[in-house]
Amino acid sequence: MACPSCNRYKATRQTAIDPNTQNEVKLFNPQQQLWADHFTWSEDATEIVGLTTISRATIYTLKMNRLQLTRVRKMWVKMGEHPPNI
């Protein structure tokens, strides 16, 4: 499961490389894992921060902190609409 934009980067991948350890790990699976166990928000809530190898690999591979997303999150923060309650 991924939004259409992130899914372009995910494609058929089920694993990816954690940029910190260079180990291949499974991508985050929202049907089997809890978001809060793997991710948190940066202090300004514009970037997703990985807490585990799985989350770091997922963020990197799906480009979840690309410029377009951080810009829109910044706007949502100003509107009081972000971060979501997960």
Backbone hydrogen bonds, N-H to C=O, Kabsch-Sander energy under -0.5 kcal/mol:
donor,donor_aa,acceptor,acceptor_aa,energy
7,N,3,C,-2.9
8,R,4,P,-1.1
8,R,5,S,-0.6
9,Y,5,S,-0.7
9,Y,6,C,-0.7
10,K,6,C,-2.0
11,A,7,N,-3.0
13,R,10,K,-2.3
16,A,25,V,-2.6
18,D,23,N,-2.7
22,Q,18,D,-2.8
25,V,16,A,-3.1
27,L,14,Q,-2.5
32,Q,29,N,-1.7
33,Q,29,N,-2.4
37,D,34,L,-1.1
38,H,34,L,-0.6
38,H,35,W,-1.8
39,F,35,W,-2.7
40,T,49,V,-1.8
42,S,47,E,-2.6
45,A,42,S,-1.8
49,V,40,T,-3.2
51,L,38,H,-3.3
52,T,38,H,-0.8
56,R,52,T,-2.5
57,A,53,T,-2.3
58,T,54,I,-2.1
59,I,55,S,-3.0
60,Y,56,R,-2.3
61,T,57,A,-2.6
62,L,58,T,-2.7
63,K,59,I,-0.6
64,M,59,I,-1.9
66,R,63,K,-1.5
69,L,66,R,-0.8
70,T,66,R,-2.1
71,R,67,L,-2.3
72,V,68,Q,-1.9
73,R,69,L,-2.4
74,K,70,T,-2.0
75,M,71,R,-1.8
76,W,72,V,-2.5
77,V,73,R,-2.5
78,K,74,K,-2.0
79,M,75,M,-1.6
80,G,76,W,-0.5
80,G,77,V,-1.4
81,E,76,W,-2.8
82,H,76,W,-0.7
86,I,84,P,-1.1
